[in-house]
Amino acid sequence: MLHCRAKQRASTVAGSRVTMAGKSAATPSTYSPSPAPKTKRPIFQDVDWVRPDGRGFHQCRPAFLKTGAVNAASGSAYAEFGNTKVIVSVFGPRESKKAMAYSGTGRLNCNVSYTTFAMPIRGQGSDHKGYSSMLHKALEGAIIVESFPKTTVDVFALVLESGGSDLPVVISCASLALADAGIMMYDLVASVSVSCLGKNLVIDPILEEESYQDGSLLITCMPSRNEVTQLTVNGEWSTPRVHEAMQICLEACSKLAKIIRSCLKETASAPKD
């Protein structure tokens, strides 16, 4: 009898072990709750929607500009447009590190990078090759490269905080930094972008507006010469719509150039230590 009861208990324990093993195999490896998918309604679907920061559709963010942000650079500038904060340093003209044949024109190098804390999601800072190329195209038409033959001018832009319309702010800030460095230019460069949200054209969009845009248009120009150095269009646009967006941007660029010029005048008139 004792022997049979021992066998029954052993079989019961073994069975319970098998059952527990089966349960543990089906148990998920994490106890974190599964996040429910968030569906966010586009901000422009309402009939009388307003922009998140309360601006009008054709109203730009307040612009703060300052030169001399980096002492070690030949010229530098800091720009703050709403939550978008950028610093640009210019070095040169200096002898090119790469061996090159004599040329009557100088060389322009541009680099745009983001800090690791610039984006809402931390740890995404890196060089932005696309923006670097677009910055180069926006500036090369305004710089008198014949004024520094066989030398190089390096432009380094660092986005400290991304709040939307990053590239236009970088380009405008770089123009101010080049002027602060004494680089000869045909004219100051100003850049503004427009987003298409539903039936509305929104100037100087913030991050939230850019995430819902149907298309975007960016203009870089030399307002005093009435010349466009860069035009970038994304999305589907009709011809009348493009013309309307261009006029909005050109008018804003003209006003922004006055702010940049005013900043340079203040720097020139300020007493030097």
Secondary structure, DSSP 8 states (H G I E B T S, - for coil): -HHHHHHHHHHHHHHHHHHHHHHHHHS-S--S----------TT-STT---TT---TT----EEEEE---TTSSEEEEEEETTEEEEEEEEEEEE-SS-----SS-EEEEEEEE-TTSSSSTT---B-HHHHHHHHHHHHTTB-GGGSTTEEEEEEEEEEE--S-HHHHHHHHHHHHHHHTT--BSS--EEEEEEEETTEEEES--HHHHHH-SEEEEEEEETTTTEEEEEEEEE---HHHHHHHHHHHHHHHHHHHHHHHHHHHHHHHS---
